[in-house]
């Protein structure tokens, strides 16, 4: 799986969790201490600029954990 495909899957999972927990993009931005534009980039499956740290913070906010493995 390519890094773009992995980012796409993570972005979809984050969006799904946000919807399930009724967290808007605006609220997510507030919780992450960032802008709504940054959250849009984070959730854009075609934008690969998100760092592992940012993805991990977003995952924690929606009650999930980001795990990476070297195999």
Order of alpha helices (4+ residues) and beta strands (2+ residues): alpha-alpha-alpha-alpha
